């Protein structure tokens, strides 16, 4: 039994049944409700573009949530989309990713915006995520942050349309309109 001052650890988290929609954030088990259909469409739009480009150029592996990304005993997240360059594929383990992905993409929702914009962003920064995208379906915007020296710098921002600049996928041209299109 945990008291108010005790924190959950990865060991506690790992005992949850498979398929539960929790993340371990600052030692708290935070439930993530099912995403909206539009949220999932956005994920598919992005993943299809990234995966095609990464596969064709043998760059690395694109993975989608739910997949655990372990940072420390109190921080295990399930980012919407991650990318790991081929040279670092050893961080991909059977049950989780152990360490910072090269790219993390979070699609905001009413239920997760605070964590994605604040706490999780700080952890991604601290542990050396090289690029972090925040995709906001409500105002159809994308912010791209580059991680340098454990500090994020905004390197691109698009609303509705325009080509998104990425350091990780430098040759890929993604139009923001393609991210937010609905079929």
N, C-alpha and C positions, 0 to 999 in steps of 0.2 A: 504494500500500500504506500502510495506517495503522499507526502504532506505538501502544503503550499510551497515550502521552501525547497523541497527536493525536485530534482529535474529528472526527466526520463533520459535514458541513454540509448545508444544504437542497439544494445542488447535487448532492452525493453521493446523498442520499435520493431526489431526483427522477429519478435514473437507474435506480432499481429498476423491475422489470417491473410493469405495472399489475396490480392484484389481490393484490400481496404484502401480507402482514399485518404490516407493520412500522410502528413509530412512531419518530420521532426525539426522544429524550428526553435532554436534557443532552449532546447530541453523540454519543449512543450509539444504534445501531440496535437497537431492542428488538422482538422478535417477539411477536405476540399470537396464541396458538392460536385456532382456531375456537371461538366461544362455544357454550354448551350450548343445547339447545332451549328450556329454561325462560328463560334469559337473553333469547333472541330473542322469546319470548312477552311478556315484560315490556316490551321495547322496543315491540312492536306495540301493547300495551295503552296505554302512555303516548302514543305518537305518534298513535294514533287519537283520543284525547281532545284533545290539544294542537292537532293539525292541524285538526280540525273546528271548534274554538273560534277558532283564529287565522284560518281561512278565512272563517268567518261574520262575524267582526268586522274583517276586513282589517287584521290586526295586523302580519303579517310572514310569514317563511318558516321552517318546521320542516324540518330535514334530519337524515338518519341516517348512521351510519358504514357503509361506509368513505368518509369525506370528510376531506381534509387541512385542518387549521386551523393556519396558519402564524403563529407568534409572533415568532420571530427565526431566525437562521441555524442555531441548535442545538436549536430546540424546534418540532416540527411533530407535532401529535397527531391522533388520530382518535377524538374523543369519540363515545359511543354515540348521543347525541341533542344537537342544537344548535338554537337559535332565534335569528333575527336580526330585529329590528324593521324594519318597512317603511322607515323613515327612514334606516336604515343599510345598505340592501341593496347599496350600492356596494362593500362589502367582499367580496361574493360574486363571485369571478372564475371564469374557465373551469376552471382546474385546482385551485384551492384557495380557502379563505376566508383573506383577508389581514387579520388582526386578531382581536380578542376578540369572540366571539359575545355576545349579551346574556344568553343562558341556556345553560348546559352541564349535561347530565345524564349521569352515569356510573353504569352498573350494575356493581357489584363482582362479581369472580370470583376464584377462588383464585389465578389467574395475574396479575391486574392490581391487586389491592387496594393493595399498597404504593405503586405509582405514583399511583393515583387519589387515595389518602388523603394522600399526602405531596407528592412533587415536582410532579405535575401541578396539584394544588390550589394550591400556592404560585405556580405560573406563572399560573394563571387569576386568582388574586388580584392579582398584580403587574401584569398587563396589562389589568385592569379589567373582567373578566367581572362582570356585574351580579347574576347569580344562579347558584348552583351547587347541584345536587341530587346527593346520594350515595344510591343505591338499593342496599340490601343484600338480595338474595334469600334468603340463609341465615337471617337472623332477621326477614325481612319488615319492614324498617324503611326510612324515608325521612328524610333530613336535608336541610333547605333552608337554604342560607347566602346572605345578602345581601352584595354587595360595595359597600362605601362607603369612599372614600378609599384604595383599594388594600388594604383589609383586610376579611376575611370575618367576619360575625357570624351565628351560628346564630339563625334567626328561627322555625323550626318543626321539629318532630321527631314522627314518628308511627311506631307499631309495630302491624302487623296491620290496623288500621282507623283511621278518623278522617279528617276533611277536611284536606287539605294546603293551607297558606297560601302563596301566591306573590305577590310584588310585580309580576312581569312579566305574569302572567296573573291580575290581581287579581279579576276577576269569575268566574273558573272555579273550580268546586268539584270537586276530584278526591278520591275516597275512596281511602285506601291499599289497602283491600281490592280495589278495581277494578284496581289496578296489579299485584297479586300473584295474581289469579285465573288458573286454568288452564282451558282449554276441553277 
